[in-house]
Amino acid sequence: MADKTFDLITIGAGSGGVAASRRAAALGARVAICEEDRVGGTCVIRGCVPKKLLMYGSAFSQEFDDARGFGWEINGARHDWARLVQAKDKEVDRLEQIYQTMLTKAGVERLEGRATVVDAHTVEVKGKRYRAERILIATGSRTSTPAFEGAELAIDSNGALDLTARPDRLLVVGGGYIALEMASIFNAVGSQVDVAFRRDNILGNFDTDLQQALQEALIGRGIQLLSKTEVASIRLHQGKREVRFKSGQTASYDQVLLATGRTPNTQDMGLEAAGVKLGQRGEILVNAEHQSSVPSIYAVGDVVNEINLTPWAIGSGRALVERLYGPGKAKPNRQTVPAAIFSQPQLATVGLSEAQALEQHDTVQVFISRFRPMKNTLSGRDEKTLMKLVVDAQTDRVLGCHMVGPDAAEIIQGFAVALTCGATKAQFDATVGLHPSAAEEFVTLREMTREVKRG
């Protein structure tokens, strides 16, 4: 017998699970949400929010350096890492309370503890069983640790967010967005940072011009990029982490941060026993309606390893419950989901890369601008901004909009609206630029850099 019955039980109180649960409750469904850890999930507690707070804090070092060119004399500035982490923790605690309050006000019942799926309609939490017409899995993902000797001596991104002292010398292992964001933060607060990655370039799935632009900027800021480099082992020696690379070279670091990817959270949940099919990486396999192989069990967010971004999890979750409990039929637009890397400088993108565009279109026109931002002229900073448009030569539709430079995330968000509306290059050209701004460059790109044909 079930202890209680609901219309919907959500497992996982991260961004996607909370958004879906609140919306379902607003539509009249009886909803419960299960969480074994803190409410807010990876984004609020261990990811986007705390990371960006640390990014803001670390970015002041560049402002201090640049200020001299504008007539300021700033002497004796020093950074207190522990104080920044304390401030970050206080803000995360505040946001968690807000998430808890939102669930309570929405009428969503919280079931605290680890949930397991007993069958197609039953969930167990701390020995109690609850039944529901539908179950939604929104358990997100966890950091994955590579298998090599001494890997336990390193920290992951969770550990990096909670360090109470800044390491003087740091090795970041990985070439993805988490690795580069963490490398940028610690570099800006004064750590000597090396980044080791297996491929030729960082950000393997991003547009090649963006890869190159960010790579040059990171090197210019003093980060050492070690391409085609893998760790063989880590050992403790006189309080340091002695790292041996597969090349045979060794180096000593105060700390090693592993940022080598994430794995869907589906372990020991009873999913397979309940008939839910999983993919090779443990992700829940779903159809276009986010329905699993068990018709009453759905999944959204990183646990399906689809588009692993917070707004996509939120949008997918809301759209799902709108279809289940309301009149909604709309789904988020997969083709125009913007993404940003909060490295220093930022990288942001929406739409197709040049390579992706060529896979889908016969001829692609590319417009690129590289320029020194106005602020860098007086500061003396050589770092350049890159802006790139990818256009379908046949229809004139803008397929991709990409940027590396200050405020890239804020700028690209606006152009994501244009791409969602199907804007053409002619419409970009017809838009009056806001002067003087970096963003105006996107609507003043007149000279085509190259035209590329498929094959």
C-alpha positions as CSV (number, residue, x, y, z in Angstrom):
1,M,0.0,0.0,0.0
2,A,1.2,3.5,-0.8
3,D,1.7,6.0,2.0
4,K,0.3,8.8,-0.3
5,T,-0.8,9.3,-3.9
6,F,0.0,12.1,-6.3
7,D,-0.6,13.0,-10.0
8,L,3.1,13.6,-10.5
9,I,6.2,12.7,-8.5
10,T,9.4,14.5,-9.5
11,I,12.8,13.0,-8.5
12,G,15.4,15.7,-8.4
13,A,15.0,19.3,-7.1
14,G,17.3,21.0,-9.5
15,S,16.4,23.7,-12.1
16,G,14.4,21.4,-14.4
17,G,12.6,19.5,-11.6
18,V,11.6,22.5,-9.7
19,A,10.4,24.4,-12.7
20,A,8.3,21.4,-13.9
21,S,6.9,20.7,-10.5
22,R,5.8,24.3,-9.8
23,R,4.2,24.6,-13.2
24,A,2.4,21.3,-12.9
25,A,1.0,22.3,-9.5
26,A,-0.1,25.6,-10.9
27,L,-2.1,23.7,-13.5
28,G,-3.9,21.8,-10.7
29,A,-1.8,18.6,-10.4
30,R,-1.0,17.1,-7.0
31,V,2.8,17.1,-7.1
32,A,5.6,15.9,-4.8
33,I,9.3,16.4,-5.4
34,C,12.1,14.2,-4.0
35,E,15.6,15.4,-3.2
36,E,18.4,13.8,-1.2
37,D,20.6,16.8,-1.2
38,R,20.1,20.6,-1.3
39,V,17.2,22.2,-3.2
40,G,18.4,24.0,-6.3
41,G,20.5,21.3,-7.9
42,T,23.8,21.7,-9.7
43,C,23.1,25.2,-11.2
44,V,22.3,27.0,-8.0
45,I,24.4,25.0,-5.5
46,R,27.4,23.6,-7.3
47,G,27.5,25.2,-10.8
48,C,26.3,28.2,-12.7
49,V,25.5,30.5,-9.9
50,P,28.5,30.0,-7.5
51,K,30.9,29.8,-10.5
52,K,29.7,33.1,-11.9
53,L,29.9,34.8,-8.5
54,L,33.6,33.7,-8.3
55,M,34.1,34.9,-11.8
56,Y,32.7,38.4,-10.9
57,G,35.1,38.5,-7.9
58,S,38.1,37.4,-9.8
59,A,37.5,39.8,-12.8
60,F,38.3,42.9,-10.6
61,S,42.0,42.1,-11.1
62,Q,41.7,43.0,-14.8
63,E,39.8,46.2,-13.9
64,F,42.5,47.2,-11.5
65,D,45.1,46.6,-14.3
66,D,43.2,48.5,-16.9
67,A,42.4,51.4,-14.6
68,R,45.9,52.8,-14.8
69,G,45.4,53.7,-18.5
70,F,42.4,55.8,-17.5
71,G,44.3,57.8,-14.9
72,W,43.7,55.7,-11.8
73,E,46.4,54.8,-9.4
74,I,45.5,51.7,-7.4
75,N,48.3,50.5,-5.1
76,G,48.3,47.6,-2.6
77,A,45.2,45.8,-3.8
78,R,45.2,42.2,-2.7
79,H,42.6,39.5,-2.8
80,D,41.1,37.5,0.1
81,W,40.0,34.2,-1.5
82,A,38.4,32.8,1.7
83,R,36.3,36.0,2.0
84,L,35.0,35.6,-1.5
85,V,34.1,32.0,-0.9
86,Q,32.2,32.9,2.3
87,A,30.3,35.6,0.4
88,K,29.5,33.1,-2.3
89,D,28.2,30.5,0.2
90,K,26.0,33.1,1.9
91,E,24.4,34.0,-1.5
92,V,23.9,30.3,-2.4
93,D,22.2,29.7,1.0
94,R,19.9,32.6,0.3
95,L,19.0,31.3,-3.2
96,E,18.3,27.8,-1.8
97,Q,15.8,29.3,0.7
98,I,14.1,31.1,-2.2
99,Y,13.8,27.8,-4.1
100,Q,12.3,26.1,-1.1
101,T,9.8,28.9,-0.6
102,M,8.8,28.8,-4.2
103,L,8.0,25.1,-4.0
104,T,6.0,25.6,-0.8
105,K,4.0,28.5,-2.2
106,A,3.3,26.4,-5.3
107,G,1.8,23.7,-3.2
108,V,4.5,21.1,-4.1
109,E,5.1,18.6,-1.3
110,R,8.7,17.9,-0.5
111,L,9.9,14.4,0.2
112,E,13.4,14.6,1.7
113,G,15.7,11.7,1.0
114,R,17.0,9.4,-1.8
115,A,14.2,8.2,-4.1
116,T,14.2,4.9,-5.9
117,V,11.7,3.8,-8.6
118,V,9.9,0.7,-7.5
119,D,7.7,0.3,-10.6
120,A,6.0,2.4,-13.3
121,H,3.9,4.3,-10.7
122,T,5.7,3.9,-7.4
123,V,8.6,5.7,-5.7
124,E,10.2,4.8,-2.4
125,V,11.8,7.4,-0.1
126,K,13.2,6.4,3.3
127,G,11.2,3.3,3.5
128,K,7.9,4.9,2.5
129,R,6.2,4.3,-0.8
130,Y,4.3,6.9,-2.8
131,R,2.3,6.3,-6.0
132,A,1.7,8.7,-8.9
133,E,0.1,8.6,-12.3
134,R,3.4,9.9,-13.7
135,I,7.0,10.0,-12.5
136,L,9.5,12.7,-13.8
137,I,13.2,12.0,-13.4
138,A,15.2,15.2,-13.2
139,T,18.3,14.1,-11.3
140,G,20.9,15.9,-13.5
141,S,24.5,14.8,-13.7
142,R,27.6,14.4,-11.5
143,T,31.2,15.0,-12.1
144,S,33.1,12.0,-13.6
145,T,36.6,11.1,-12.4
146,P,39.2,9.6,-14.8
147,A,40.8,6.4,-13.7
148,F,44.5,6.9,-13.1
149,E,46.8,6.4,-10.1
150,G,46.3,9.1,-7.5
151,A,43.1,10.6,-9.0
152,E,41.7,10.8,-5.4
153,L,44.3,13.4,-4.6
154,A,42.7,15.8,-7.0
155,I,39.5,17.8,-6.6
156,D,36.6,18.2,-9.0
157,S,34.6,21.4,-9.7
158,N,32.6,20.9,-6.6
159,G,35.8,20.9,-4.5
160,A,37.1,23.9,-6.4
161,L,34.1,26.0,-5.4
162,D,34.7,25.3,-1.7
163,L,38.5,25.7,-1.5
164,T,39.3,27.9,1.5
165,A,42.7,28.9,0.1
166,R,43.9,29.9,-3.3
167,P,46.5,27.4,-4.7
168,D,49.7,29.2,-5.9
169,R,50.1,26.7,-8.8
170,L,47.1,24.8,-10.2
171,L,46.7,22.2,-12.9
172,V,43.3,22.0,-14.5
173,V,42.7,18.7,-16.4
174,G,40.2,19.1,-19.3
175,G,39.5,21.4,-22.2
176,G,35.8,22.0,-21.9
177,Y,33.8,24.9,-20.5
178,I,34.1,24.0,-16.8
179,A,37.9,23.6,-17.1
180,L,38.3,27.0,-18.9
181,E,36.0,28.8,-16.5
182,M,37.8,27.5,-13.4
183,A,41.2,28.2,-15.1
184,S,40.1,31.8,-15.7
185,I,38.9,32.4,-12.2
186,F,42.1,31.1,-10.5
187,N,44.4,32.8,-13.0
188,A,42.6,36.1,-12.4
189,V,43.1,35.9,-8.6
190,G,46.8,35.2,-9.0
191,S,47.3,31.4,-9.4
192,Q,49.7,30.1,-11.9
193,V,47.5,27.9,-14.0
194,D,48.2,25.1,-16.5
195,V,45.4,23.5,-18.5
196,A,46.1,19.9,-19.8
197,F,43.7,18.4,-22.4
198,R,43.8,15.5,-24.8
199,R,42.9,17.2,-28.1
200,D,44.7,19.6,-30.3
201,N,42.4,22.4,-29.3
202,I,40.2,23.4,-26.4
203,L,36.4,23.2,-26.7
204,G,36.3,20.4,-29.2
205,N,32.6,20.8,-30.2
206,F,32.7,24.6,-30.7
207,D,33.3,26.6,-33.9
208,T,37.0,26.5,-34.8
209,D,37.4,30.3,-35.0
210,L,36.0,30.6,-31.5
211,Q,38.4,27.9,-30.3
212,Q,41.3,29.8,-31.7
213,A,40.2,33.2,-30.4
214,L,39.7,32.0,-26.9
215,Q,42.9,30.0,-26.9
216,E,44.9,33.1,-27.9
217,A,43.2,35.2,-25.2
218,L,43.8,32.7,-22.4
219,I,47.5,32.4,-23.4
220,G,47.7,36.2,-23.4
221,R,46.4,36.2,-19.9
222,G,49.2,33.9,-18.7
223,I,47.4,30.5,-18.7
224,Q,49.6,27.7,-20.1
225,L,47.7,25.4,-22.4
226,L,49.1,21.9,-22.7
227,S,47.5,20.2,-25.7
228,K,47.6,16.5,-26.4
229,T,48.5,16.0,-22.7
230,E,47.1,13.4,-20.4
231,V,47.8,12.7,-16.7
232,A,49.3,9.3,-15.9
233,S,49.5,9.6,-12.1
234,I,49.4,12.0,-9.1
235,R,51.5,11.4,-6.0
236,L,52.0,13.5,-2.8
237,H,55.5,14.7,-2.2
238,Q,56.4,17.2,0.5
239,G,52.9,18.7,0.5
240,K,52.7,19.1,-3.3
241,R,51.0,17.0,-5.9
242,E,53.6,15.5,-8.2
243,V,52.0,15.0,-11.6
244,R,53.4,12.6,-14.1
245,F,52.1,13.0,-17.6
246,K,51.8,10.2,-20.2
247,S,54.6,11.9,-22.1
248,G,56.9,11.0,-19.2
249,Q,57.3,14.6,-18.0
250,T,56.5,15.6,-14.4
251,A,55.5,18.8,-12.7
252,S,54.6,19.9,-9.2
253,Y,51.3,21.6,-8.2
254,D,49.6,22.8,-5.1
255,Q,46.3,21.5,-6.4
256,V,44.9,19.5,-9.3
257,L,41.4,20.1,-10.6
258,L,39.7,17.4,-12.7
259,A,37.2,18.9,-15.1
260,T,36.9,15.9,-17.5
261,G,33.1,15.8,-18.0
262,R,29.9,14.8,-16.3
263,T,27.8,11.6,-16.1
264,P,24.0,11.3,-15.8
265,N,22.7,10.6,-12.3
266,T,20.9,7.3,-12.8
267,Q,22.9,5.0,-10.5
268,D,21.1,2.8,-8.0
269,M,17.7,4.3,-8.6
270,G,15.9,1.1,-9.7
271,L,15.3,2.5,-13.2
272,E,16.4,-0.5,-15.2
273,A,14.5,-2.9,-12.9
274,A,11.4,-0.8,-13.5
275,G,11.9,-1.2,-17.3
276,V,13.5,2.2,-18.1
277,K,16.1,1.9,-20.8
278,L,19.4,3.6,-20.4
279,G,22.1,4.6,-22.9
280,Q,25.8,3.8,-22.9
281,R,26.6,6.7,-20.5
282,G,23.8,5.9,-18.2
283,E,21.4,8.5,-19.7
284,I,17.7,7.9,-19.8
285,L,16.6,7.3,-23.3
286,V,13.5,9.4,-24.2
287,N,11.4,10.1,-27.2
288,A,10.6,13.6,-28.6
289,E,8.0,14.0,-25.8
290,H,10.6,13.3,-23.1
291,Q,8.9,10.0,-22.4
292,S,11.0,7.0,-21.4
293,S,10.5,3.3,-22.5
294,V,8.0,3.1,-19.6
295,P,5.1,5.3,-20.7
296,S,4.4,6.8,-17.2
297,I,8.0,7.8,-16.6
298,Y,9.5,10.9,-18.1
299,A,12.9,12.6,-17.9
300,V,14.3,16.1,-18.5
301,G,17.6,17.9,-18.1
302,D,21.2,16.5,-17.9
303,V,19.9,13.1,-17.0
304,V,18.9,12.5,-20.6
305,N,22.2,14.0,-21.9
306,E,20.5,16.1,-24.5
307,I,21.3,19.8,-24.3
308,N,23.0,20.0,-21.0
309,L,22.1,23.6,-20.1
310,T,20.0,24.9,-17.3
311,P,17.6,26.9,-19.5
312,W,17.0,23.9,-21.7
313,A,16.1,21.7,-18.6
314,I,13.7,24.4,-17.4
315,G,12.1,24.9,-20.8
316,S,11.8,21.2,-21.4
317,G,10.3,20.6,-18.0
318,R,7.7,23.4,-18.3
319,A,6.8,22.4,-21.8
320,L,6.4,18.8,-20.7
321,V,3.9,19.5,-17.9
322,E,2.1,22.0,-20.1
323,R,1.4,19.1,-22.5
324,L,0.5,16.7,-19.7
325,Y,-1.7,19.0,-17.5
326,G,-2.5,22.0,-19.7
327,P,-3.3,23.1,-23.2
328,G,0.4,23.5,-24.2
329,K,1.8,22.0,-27.3
330,A,4.9,24.1,-27.8
331,K,8.4,22.8,-27.4
332,P,11.6,24.8,-26.9
333,N,13.5,25.5,-30.1
334,R,16.5,23.2,-30.2
335,Q,18.2,25.1,-33.0
336,T,18.5,28.5,-31.2
337,V,19.5,27.6,-27.7
338,P,22.2,30.1,-26.7
339,A,25.3,29.0,-24.7
340,A,28.0,30.9,-22.9
341,I,31.4,30.0,-21.4
342,F,32.1,32.4,-18.5
343,S,35.9,32.3,-19.1
344,Q,37.8,35.5,-19.2
345,P,37.1,36.7,-21.8
346,Q,33.7,35.3,-22.3
347,L,32.6,33.1,-25.2
348,A,29.0,33.0,-26.3
349,T,27.2,31.3,-29.2
350,V,23.8,30.6,-30.7
351,G,22.8,28.6,-33.7
352,L,25.1,26.6,-35.9
353,S,28.9,26.6,-36.1
354,E,30.5,26.9,-39.5
355,A,31.1,23.1,-39.7
356,Q,27.5,22.3,-38.6
357,A,26.1,24.7,-41.1
358,L,28.0,23.0,-43.9
359,E,26.5,19.7,-42.9
360,Q,23.0,21.0,-43.5
361,H,23.4,23.6,-46.3
362,D,25.1,23.6,-49.7
363,T,26.8,27.0,-49.4
364,V,27.6,29.0,-46.3
365,Q,28.8,32.6,-46.1
366,V,31.0,33.6,-43.2
367,F,31.4,37.1,-41.9
368,I,34.1,37.7,-39.2
369,S,35.3,40.8,-37.4
370,R,38.3,40.9,-35.1
371,F,38.9,44.2,-33.4
372,R,40.4,45.7,-30.3
373,P,37.6,46.9,-28.0
374,M,37.6,50.6,-27.3
375,K,38.3,50.0,-23.6
376,N,41.5,48.3,-24.5
377,T,42.9,51.3,-26.4
378,L,43.6,53.3,-23.3
379,S,44.3,50.4,-21.0
380,G,46.9,49.1,-23.4
381,R,45.5,45.6,-23.4
382,D,46.2,43.8,-26.7
383,E,43.3,41.3,-26.4
384,K,40.9,41.3,-29.3
385,T,37.2,40.6,-29.6
386,L,35.9,38.2,-32.3
387,M,32.4,38.3,-33.8
388,K,31.2,35.8,-36.4
389,L,28.1,35.3,-38.4
390,V,27.3,32.1,-40.4
391,V,24.7,32.6,-43.2
392,D,22.9,30.3,-45.6
393,A,23.9,31.6,-49.0
394,Q,20.7,30.4,-50.6
395,T,18.1,31.9,-48.2
396,D,20.2,34.7,-46.6
397,R,19.1,33.4,-43.2
398,V,21.5,33.8,-40.3
399,L,22.4,30.3,-39.1
400,G,24.9,31.1,-36.3
401,C,26.0,34.1,-34.3
402,H,29.2,33.7,-32.2
403,M,31.4,36.0,-30.1
404,V,34.5,35.9,-27.9
405,G,35.0,39.1,-25.9
406,P,33.7,41.2,-23.0
407,D,29.9,40.9,-22.3
408,A,29.6,38.2,-25.0
409,A,26.8,36.4,-23.0
410,E,24.7,39.5,-22.6
411,I,25.1,40.4,-26.3
412,I,24.4,36.9,-27.7
413,Q,21.2,36.6,-25.7
414,G,19.6,39.4,-27.7
415,F,20.7,37.9,-31.0
416,A,19.2,34.6,-30.0
417,V,15.8,36.2,-30.4
418,A,16.7,37.3,-33.9
419,L,17.8,33.8,-34.9
420,T,14.6,32.3,-33.3
421,C,12.6,34.6,-35.5
422,G,14.5,33.5,-38.6
423,A,16.3,36.8,-39.3
424,T,18.2,37.2,-42.5
425,K,21.6,38.9,-43.1
426,A,19.7,41.6,-44.9
427,Q,17.7,42.3,-41.8
428,F,20.8,42.4,-39.7
429,D,22.3,44.9,-42.2
430,A,19.1,47.0,-42.1
431,T,19.3,47.3,-38.3
432,V,20.8,50.5,-37.0
433,G,23.7,49.9,-34.7
434,L,24.0,51.3,-31.2
435,H,27.1,53.4,-31.2
436,P,29.6,53.2,-29.7
437,S,29.2,49.6,-28.6
438,A,30.7,46.3,-29.4
439,A,27.3,44.8,-30.2
440,E,26.8,47.1,-33.2
441,E,29.5,45.1,-35.0
442,F,27.0,42.3,-35.6
443,V,24.8,44.7,-37.6
444,T,27.6,46.4,-39.5
445,L,29.4,43.3,-40.9
446,R,29.2,44.0,-44.6
447,E,32.3,42.4,-46.1
448,M,32.1,38.6,-46.4
449,T,35.2,36.8,-45.1
450,R,34.7,33.6,-47.1
451,E,32.1,31.5,-48.9
452,V,32.3,27.8,-48.4
453,K,30.6,25.0,-50.3
454,R,29.7,21.6,-48.8
455,G,32.2,18.9,-49.8
